Amino acid sequence: MSGASVTLVDRGRVRADMAYVVDGYSMGSAAEPNPDHEMSDFVVWCGVVEAGGRTYLFDTGPPSDAADYWPDPLYAAFEAYDAADHSLESDLDAHGYALDDIDAVVMSHLHLDHAGELDAFEGTDTPVYAHAEELEYAFRSAKTDEGSIAYLASDFDGQYNWQLVHEETHTLAPGFELLHLPGHTPGLLGARADTDDGTVLVAGDEAYVQSNYDEGVPLGPGLMWSEPAWRRSRRRLKELERRTDADVVFGHDLDDFQSGPTSWG
């Protein structure tokens, strides 16, 4: 029996300060009280997973009108400068998929750079999987003064066929399961896919870049809901990688995305 297949779909670039992504990246000292800040480009991607006779979309990416749609302070901090050149439909088409091919959607979390085109499935019966803790936190953040500013209610406050994940591991199909990896957000979901090319572990925004994962350097405070939870999730992924010799997919590492594999199975 063949395993799952995984395809990463390039959804464009975001430019941001490295200090958001790697804690302490540009900290000052007595010798250098005003260090230079490094702006870097980061990839945004979505994934297509085929497993058990169904096609799953993992995240939807930013909207093509991010420059106008995102609040000015957020766009200034995370500049999706080429979003207008991308749409979910056209980026999927470049890999031979259409929106109608998608049987279900998995939202790793509901930040604006991941849920920006979820509305392509609004008003349909397409199941949308999200962790229960993520959905609650996203609505609380978007509707009150508590939580995180990275959620926009209009991204997810519509008629969706929500399917809530409650457990640490949730199997969607043979060879494809979701992993609860709290830290970046309370309900972050990663995934494990067992393909004919080996196991793929989707760390997603648990590790924005490889150094978060390999060196255990956490995300910057602005991108961290809970550092203790983040460290536990990293240890869980590390153990799964050790046991399965898996390829690990990071959330926004452009160098890794461009140099490593982007399809398996």
N, C-alpha and C positions, 0 to 999 in steps of 0.2 A: 504494500500500500504506500503510495507516495505521500510525502510530508507536506507541510504548509509551504507556501511561497510568500516572500516579502519583497516589496518594491518601494523604495524611497523616492518621493516625488519632490523635486526642487520647487519651493514656493517663493523664492526670492531672498533678499538680504535685509538685515537690520544693522544699523551702525550705532554703537553704544560705547560708553566708557568701560574699559576692562575692570574697573573697580566695582561695577555692579556684579560682575560675573565671578571674579576671584577675590575673596575677602583679603583686604590689606594690600592689594596690588600696587597702589600708589600712596602708601602711607608716608607721612612726613616724619622727620627726625630732627634732632638738634643740628646735625650736620647739613641736612637738606630739608628745611622747614616747609618749602613750597615745591614739592616734586611735580614734574610734568605729568599730565594725565594722558594716557594712551587710548585713542579711539580705535576700535577694531570693527571689522565686518563679521557678522554672524549669519549662518544660514538658517532659514526657516523651511521646514519640510513637513509633508504629511506622508503617511504610509498606506500602502494597499496590501492587505493580507488576504490570501486565498487559502481557505481551510475548510474541510468538511463540506465541500460543495457550495460554499457561500463566499462572497467577496465583502471584506470589511474595510472601511476607511478609518484610519487612525489619525485623528485631528483634521482640521480644515484649513488652518493657516490664517494669515491676515487678509483683510478685504483689499480689493484693488484701489479703493478710495480712502486708504488709511490716512493720507495727508490731510484730508478734509474731515474724516469721520472721527479719528482719534482726538481726544482732548489735546490742546496745544502742548501742555507740559509733558505729557506722555510721549507724544510724537517727537518732541525735542530730545527727550532722553533715549528713545528707541526709534531711530529714524528708519522707517521702512521705505527707503528712498526709491526702490524700483517696484513697489507694489503695483503701480499702474500698468506695468508690463506683464503682470501675472493675473490670472484668475483661476479658481479651482477647476472650472470646466476645461479651460485650455491646457492647464498643466497636466490634468489627468489624461486628456486626449493625446498629449505628447508621448504617453506611455501605453496607449492603446485602450484606455478605459473611458467610459462615459458615466455621467452622474447616474444614469438609469441602471448601470451595472452594480451599483453599490447596494448590498442587501442590508447592511447595518453600519452604524457609525460608532466609533469609540472615541470619547473625548478624554485625553490624558488629564486635562484640567481645562478650566474655562477662562483663562487669561485671554486678553484681546488679540494676541498674536497667534493663538491656537484655535479660537472659536469664531474668527472673523467672517467665515463663510458658512457657518452652521445653518444660516437661514436658507441655504439651498434645499434643506430637508424639512423646513417648517411647513406644517399643514399636511404632511405625508404620514404614512404609517411605518416609515422606516425606523426601526429601533435605534435609539441613541443611548449608548451605555455611558454612564458616569458614576463615580463613587458617590454614595449618599452624603458623605462628609464634604465632598467638593461642591455638590449642588447647593447644600445648605449654606456653606461659607460664601459661595459666589453670590447668592441672592442677598445674604446679609451684608456683604461688602458693597454691592451695587445699590442697595436700597436704604442703607443707614450710614452713619458716620464711623462705624466700626469695620475692622477687617482691612482689606487691601484695595488700593486705588486702581489696580490692574484689571478689574472686572468692569465691563460695560453691560448694563442690564439688557440693552437692545440686542446684544449678541445671542442671548439665550432665553429671554423672557417672551416666549411665544408658544405656539401649539406644537409641541414636540412629543414624540412617543418615547418618553424617558424610561429607561430600564436601569434601575439602581443596583449598583454593586455594593455589597456590605462586607464581604469577607476579605481576608488577606490575599486569597487566590480565587479567581473565578474563571472556570473553564468555559470558553465559548464554542470550541470545536476540538476534535482530536488534533493534538499538536499545536494548539493555540490557546493560551491562557493569559488572563490579566493579573497584574501584580500590584497590590496597594503599596505605594512607596511614599508615605508622607514625609514632609520636610520642606520642600519648596512651597507646597500648599498642603493643606490637611488631607486632601483627597486625591493627590497625584496618582495616576495609574501609569505603570509601565507594562511590559508584556514579555512573554516568552513564546517563541515560535520555533518548533522543531521542523527544520527543512531537510531536504535531501543533501544540502550543502553543509549541514550542521545546525547547531542551535544558535538562534539570534536572541539576544536580550536587549530589549528596548528600555534603556535607562531614562530616555527623555530628559526632562528638565530636572530630574534628580542630579544629573551632571550636565550643566550647560556645555562645558568643554572637558576635554580629556583630563586636564590637571585636577579638576574637582574629583574625578573618579580615581585616577591613578595615585595621586599624591594626598588625597584626603583633605584638600583645601576647600573649605565650604564656599558657597555662593556669598556674594556681598549681602550685608544686612537688609538692603532694600528688596532682595529677591528671596528672603528666607523667612518662612513662617515659624519653623522650629528647628534649631540646629541639632538638639539631641535626637529628634525624630529623623532628621536627615542622616545623621551618622548611623543610626540603626538600619535605615533603608540601604545605605551604601554597603554596610556589612552583609546584608541579605543578598544583594546583587553580587558582591564579591564571592560569596560562598557558592551561589548558583553558577557563576562563571568558572570557578575552580572545578566544580563537579562535572560540568558539561563541556568545558573548553569552548565556550560560546564566543561569538563576535558580539561586541557591545556597541550599541548605537547611542550616541550622545545627543543632547537636545539641540545644540546650536553650533557645534564645532565645525567651522567652515573647512579648515585644513583636513580634518578627518573625513568629512563628507566628500571632498574632492579627491582625496588620495586612496580612500578605502572602498570596499565594495558597497554598492547601493541596491543590489538585488541578490536574493538567495532563493534556491529551490527551482 
